[in-house]
Amino acid sequence: MIQAVPLSKQNHRFSGQKWLGKRVGLLGGSFNPPHRGHLHISKTALNTLCLDAVWWLVTPQNPHKDSNILMPYETRFKACQDIVRHPNIMVTNLEHEFQSECTFETIIMLQTYFPKTDFIWISGMDNAKNFHTWNNWRDILAFIPTVHIARPPASSLIQNFPLRMLRSQNHHMISTPEKVSLEPGNTYWVKQRKMLNISSTDIRKSMT
């Protein structure tokens, strides 16, 4: 069992009591750089799943990304703060403070610090497609529900994803706001009519 210690003063907004019984979406990533697509996914999850908040977890080092192309952590964190202008989307340095090396470790830490908060992991299609390559991916699903913001046509796009074919999960396709269960074992696929065609990779290329 990980022993929870008081978070730094910088993270006073994340006291456990404040988030007692709240429904919180987690959007993790390198945000290299952050863009409108991240905001779109956050707002979609926030509204469609009737969440109280979405936390951005800015990772110091994504194990699936080349460290040579990562901007400094402080630069990425500040860029996230600059782009977010929504009262229920919060930029956090929790993953940096936890010093976790993968998503599963972060989830364990969050559930230790916030045992009475209902979390759900948020991702777009790229991460949903490659979810089975993540460290401890089945363990992640056993600890936390997930939601993936699907591009249209969603059904044909995701049908061959290893995650979508995992029978141990309860898969739900949703398109209208609904206060869904945030129990582990549930994977939600949010169908959309429109997606923003933007990525951090494309932005970086345009800057070179």
C-alpha positions as CSV (number, residue, x, y, z in Angstrom):
1,M,0.0,0.0,0.0
2,I,1.4,3.4,-1.0
3,Q,1.4,5.8,1.9
4,A,-0.2,9.1,1.0
5,V,1.6,12.2,2.2
6,P,0.3,15.8,2.0
7,L,0.5,17.2,-1.5
8,S,2.6,20.3,-2.0
9,K,1.1,23.7,-1.5
10,Q,1.0,24.1,-5.3
11,N,-1.6,21.3,-5.4
12,H,-3.8,22.6,-2.5
13,R,-6.8,22.6,-4.9
14,F,-6.6,18.8,-4.9
15,S,-7.3,18.1,-1.3
16,G,-9.1,14.8,-0.9
17,Q,-12.1,16.3,1.0
18,K,-12.9,18.7,-1.8
19,W,-13.2,15.9,-4.3
20,L,-15.2,13.6,-2.0
21,G,-17.9,11.8,-4.2
22,K,-17.0,13.8,-7.3
23,R,-16.9,12.4,-10.8
24,V,-13.5,13.3,-12.4
25,G,-12.1,12.6,-15.9
26,L,-8.4,12.1,-16.3
27,L,-6.7,13.2,-19.5
28,G,-3.1,12.2,-19.4
29,G,-0.4,13.0,-22.0
30,S,2.7,14.8,-22.8
31,F,0.8,17.8,-24.3
32,N,3.7,18.5,-26.6
33,P,2.2,21.0,-27.3
34,P,-1.4,21.2,-26.0
35,H,-4.0,22.2,-28.6
36,R,-7.7,22.6,-29.2
37,G,-8.1,18.9,-29.8
38,H,-7.3,18.3,-26.1
39,L,-9.8,20.8,-25.1
40,H,-12.4,19.3,-27.4
41,I,-11.9,15.8,-25.9
42,S,-12.1,17.2,-22.4
43,K,-15.3,19.2,-23.0
44,T,-16.9,16.2,-24.8
45,A,-16.2,13.9,-21.9
46,L,-17.2,16.5,-19.3
47,N,-20.6,17.1,-20.9
48,T,-21.4,13.6,-22.3
49,L,-20.5,11.7,-19.1
50,C,-21.9,14.4,-16.7
51,L,-18.5,14.8,-15.0
52,D,-17.7,17.4,-12.3
53,A,-14.3,18.1,-13.7
54,V,-11.5,17.0,-16.0
55,W,-7.9,16.9,-14.8
56,W,-5.1,17.2,-17.3
57,L,-2.1,15.0,-16.1
58,V,0.9,16.5,-17.8
59,T,3.5,13.7,-17.8
60,P,7.2,14.4,-17.4
61,Q,8.1,11.6,-19.8
62,N,5.7,9.5,-21.9
63,P,7.3,6.0,-22.3
64,H,5.7,5.8,-25.8
65,K,7.2,9.0,-27.0
66,D,10.8,9.9,-28.0
67,S,12.3,12.1,-25.3
68,N,14.3,13.9,-27.9
69,I,11.2,15.6,-29.3
70,L,9.7,16.6,-25.9
71,M,9.7,20.2,-25.0
72,P,10.8,20.9,-21.4
73,Y,8.2,19.9,-18.8
74,E,7.9,23.4,-17.5
75,T,7.2,24.7,-21.0
76,R,4.5,22.1,-21.7
77,F,2.9,22.7,-18.3
78,K,2.8,26.5,-18.8
79,A,1.4,26.0,-22.3
80,C,-1.4,23.9,-20.8
81,Q,-2.2,26.6,-18.3
82,D,-2.3,29.2,-21.0
83,I,-4.7,27.3,-23.3
84,V,-7.2,26.1,-20.6
85,R,-9.9,28.7,-19.9
86,H,-12.7,26.4,-18.5
87,P,-13.7,26.4,-14.8
88,N,-14.0,22.6,-14.8
89,I,-10.8,21.7,-16.7
90,M,-7.8,21.8,-14.4
91,V,-4.1,21.5,-15.3
92,T,-2.2,19.4,-12.8
93,N,1.4,18.5,-12.1
94,L,0.2,15.5,-10.0
95,E,2.0,13.0,-12.2
96,H,5.3,14.9,-11.8
97,E,4.8,15.1,-8.1
98,F,4.0,11.4,-7.8
99,Q,7.1,10.6,-10.0
100,S,5.1,7.8,-11.5
101,E,6.6,6.1,-14.6
102,C,3.5,4.8,-16.3
103,T,-0.3,5.3,-16.3
104,F,-1.0,2.4,-14.0
105,E,1.3,3.8,-11.3
106,T,-0.5,7.2,-11.6
107,I,-3.9,5.6,-11.2
108,I,-2.8,3.7,-8.1
109,M,-1.5,6.9,-6.6
110,L,-4.6,8.8,-7.4
111,Q,-6.8,6.2,-5.9
112,T,-4.6,6.3,-2.8
113,Y,-4.9,10.1,-2.4
114,F,-8.5,10.3,-3.5
115,P,-10.2,7.0,-2.3
116,K,-13.7,8.6,-2.4
117,T,-13.4,10.2,-5.9
118,D,-14.8,8.4,-8.9
119,F,-12.3,8.6,-11.8
120,I,-12.5,7.7,-15.5
121,W,-9.6,7.7,-17.9
122,I,-10.1,9.7,-21.1
123,S,-8.4,9.3,-24.5
124,G,-8.8,9.9,-28.2
125,M,-8.7,7.4,-30.9
126,D,-4.9,7.1,-31.2
127,N,-4.5,6.0,-27.6
128,A,-7.6,3.7,-27.9
129,K,-6.1,2.0,-30.9
130,N,-2.8,1.4,-29.1
131,F,-4.1,0.9,-25.6
132,H,-3.1,-2.8,-25.6
133,T,0.6,-1.7,-25.8
134,W,0.5,0.2,-22.6
135,N,2.2,-1.1,-19.5
136,N,-0.2,-3.1,-17.3
137,W,-3.1,-2.2,-19.7
138,R,-5.4,-5.0,-18.4
139,D,-4.6,-3.9,-14.8
140,I,-5.6,-0.3,-15.7
141,L,-9.0,-1.6,-16.9
142,A,-9.4,-3.5,-13.7
143,F,-8.9,-0.4,-11.6
144,I,-10.6,2.3,-13.6
145,P,-13.3,2.8,-16.3
146,T,-12.2,4.3,-19.6
147,V,-13.8,6.5,-22.2
148,H,-12.6,7.0,-25.8
149,I,-13.8,9.8,-28.0
150,A,-14.5,8.2,-31.3
151,R,-14.3,9.8,-34.7
152,P,-17.2,9.0,-37.1
153,P,-17.9,6.4,-38.4
154,A,-17.2,5.1,-34.9
155,S,-18.4,1.5,-35.2
156,S,-16.3,0.6,-38.3
157,L,-13.3,2.5,-37.0
158,I,-13.0,0.7,-33.6
159,Q,-14.3,-2.8,-34.3
160,N,-10.8,-4.3,-34.8
161,F,-9.1,-2.5,-31.9
162,P,-7.7,-5.1,-29.4
163,L,-9.4,-3.1,-26.6
164,R,-12.7,-3.1,-28.3
165,M,-12.5,-6.9,-28.8
166,L,-11.7,-7.5,-25.1
167,R,-14.7,-9.5,-23.9
168,S,-13.9,-9.0,-20.2
169,Q,-14.9,-5.3,-20.7
170,N,-18.5,-4.0,-20.8
171,H,-18.5,-1.9,-23.9
172,H,-21.0,1.0,-24.3
173,M,-21.6,3.2,-27.3
174,I,-23.0,6.6,-26.2
175,S,-23.8,9.8,-28.1
176,T,-26.0,11.8,-25.7
177,P,-25.3,13.1,-22.2
178,E,-25.8,10.4,-19.6
179,K,-24.6,9.9,-16.0
180,V,-22.9,6.6,-16.7
181,S,-21.5,4.2,-14.1
182,L,-17.9,4.9,-13.2
183,E,-17.2,1.4,-12.0
184,P,-14.1,-0.4,-13.4
185,G,-14.8,-2.9,-16.2
186,N,-16.8,-0.3,-18.2
187,T,-15.4,1.1,-21.4
188,Y,-17.3,3.9,-23.1
189,W,-17.1,4.9,-26.8
190,V,-18.5,8.3,-27.4
191,K,-19.8,8.7,-30.9
192,Q,-19.4,12.2,-32.4
193,R,-20.6,13.9,-35.6
194,K,-17.5,16.1,-35.8
195,M,-13.9,15.8,-34.7
196,L,-11.1,18.4,-34.8
197,N,-8.4,17.3,-37.3
198,I,-5.4,18.5,-35.3
199,S,-2.5,16.8,-33.5
200,S,0.6,17.8,-31.5
201,T,2.7,16.1,-34.1
202,D,1.3,18.3,-36.9
203,I,1.8,21.4,-34.8
204,R,5.4,20.5,-34.1
205,K,6.0,19.9,-37.8
206,S,4.6,23.3,-38.7
207,M,7.0,25.0,-36.2
208,T,10.1,23.5,-37.8
